[in-house]
Amino acid sequence: NKRYIFFKFSTNTSEFAKGAFNTQLVPGISIAIDRKTYPYGLTFLMQTNENFNDHLVISHDTGKAIIGANRADIFLGKGDFAEKVAGNLKQNLILFVLIPKGGKSEWRRMGWCN
């Protein structure tokens, strides 16, 4: 898969990479999103087709190939298994943004929703 991008080498093999949100990525939870569409730190319900269960994810990263709404890459970790799964994972998805109660007015002020 030619879309792999590595930013720096580390001798600490127990940690995962940090995303653009400057937090350690969590396998199966961290997603990369289009920063022009969604802010970092959002919680989503990610609904996909039959190969991957629907579950909560958090926007911790971004990528140049991710453009627009309902587009994301999920971080699956490191190692042979994660590489094999990630290299073959391409599914339609729907991202449901979870907004805290009373938070919509703040989002409007920031221009993130209507």
C-alpha positions as CSV (number, residue, x, y, z in Angstrom):
1,N,0.0,0.0,0.0
2,K,1.8,3.1,-1.2
3,R,-0.1,5.5,1.1
4,Y,2.0,4.7,4.2
5,I,3.8,7.7,5.5
6,F,6.4,7.6,8.3
7,F,7.5,10.8,10.0
8,K,10.3,9.7,12.4
9,F,11.9,6.6,13.8
10,S,11.7,5.8,17.5
11,T,13.5,3.3,19.6
12,N,10.5,3.1,22.0
13,T,8.7,0.1,20.6
14,S,6.0,0.2,23.3
15,E,4.4,3.4,22.2
16,F,2.3,4.1,19.1
17,A,2.8,7.2,16.9
18,K,1.3,10.6,17.7
19,G,-1.3,12.0,15.4
20,A,-1.7,15.6,14.2
21,F,-3.7,16.3,17.3
22,N,-0.5,15.6,19.2
23,T,-1.9,12.6,21.1
24,Q,-0.8,9.0,21.0
25,L,-2.9,7.1,18.4
26,V,-5.0,4.3,19.8
27,P,-5.5,1.2,17.6
28,G,-9.1,0.8,16.6
29,I,-10.1,4.1,18.1
30,S,-8.1,6.9,16.4
31,I,-9.1,8.1,13.0
32,A,-7.6,10.5,10.5
33,I,-10.2,13.0,9.1
34,D,-10.3,16.0,6.7
35,R,-9.3,18.9,9.0
36,K,-11.4,21.3,6.8
37,T,-14.5,19.2,7.5
38,Y,-14.1,18.1,11.1
39,P,-12.0,19.4,14.1
40,Y,-9.6,17.2,16.0
41,G,-10.8,15.6,19.2
42,L,-14.4,14.8,17.9
43,T,-16.1,11.6,18.9
44,F,-17.9,9.8,16.2
45,L,-20.1,6.7,15.9
46,M,-18.5,5.1,12.8
47,Q,-20.9,2.9,10.9
48,T,-19.4,0.6,8.2
49,N,-20.3,-2.4,6.1
50,E,-20.2,-6.0,7.4
51,N,-16.4,-6.4,7.8
52,F,-15.9,-4.0,10.7
53,N,-18.2,-3.4,13.6
54,D,-19.8,-0.1,14.3
55,H,-18.1,1.7,17.2
56,L,-16.9,4.9,18.7
57,V,-13.9,6.6,17.3
58,I,-12.0,9.9,17.9
59,S,-10.4,12.2,15.3
60,H,-6.7,12.4,16.3
61,D,-5.1,12.7,12.9
62,T,-5.4,13.9,9.3
63,G,-4.2,12.9,5.9
64,K,-3.9,14.5,2.4
65,A,-5.9,11.7,0.7
66,I,-8.9,12.1,3.1
67,I,-11.1,14.8,1.6
68,G,-14.7,15.7,2.7
69,A,-17.3,14.3,5.0
70,N,-17.7,10.6,5.8
71,R,-14.1,9.9,4.9
72,A,-11.6,8.6,7.5
73,D,-8.7,6.3,7.9
74,I,-8.7,4.2,11.1
75,F,-5.4,3.5,12.9
76,L,-5.0,-0.2,13.5
77,G,-1.6,-0.2,15.3
78,K,1.7,-1.6,14.2
79,G,3.1,-5.0,13.2
80,D,2.4,-7.6,10.6
81,F,-1.3,-8.1,11.5
82,A,-2.1,-4.4,11.6
83,E,-0.3,-3.9,8.2
84,K,-2.2,-6.8,6.6
85,V,-5.6,-5.6,7.8
86,A,-5.0,-1.9,7.0
87,G,-3.7,-2.7,3.6
88,N,-7.0,-4.4,2.7
89,L,-9.4,-2.2,4.5
90,K,-11.5,-0.1,2.2
91,Q,-15.2,0.3,3.2
92,N,-18.0,2.7,2.8
93,L,-18.8,4.4,6.1
94,I,-21.0,7.0,7.7
95,L,-19.6,9.1,10.5
96,F,-22.2,10.3,13.1
97,V,-20.7,13.3,15.0
98,L,-21.5,13.1,18.7
99,I,-22.0,16.6,20.1
100,P,-22.3,17.2,23.9
101,K,-25.7,18.4,25.0
102,G,-25.6,22.2,24.9
103,G,-22.5,22.3,22.8
104,K,-24.1,23.1,19.5
105,S,-24.0,26.9,20.0
106,E,-20.3,26.8,20.6
107,W,-19.9,24.8,17.4
108,R,-21.9,27.4,15.5
109,R,-19.6,30.1,16.8
110,M,-16.6,28.2,15.6
111,G,-18.3,27.5,12.2
112,W,-18.4,23.7,12.6
113,C,-22.2,23.2,12.2
114,N,-25.3,25.1,11.2
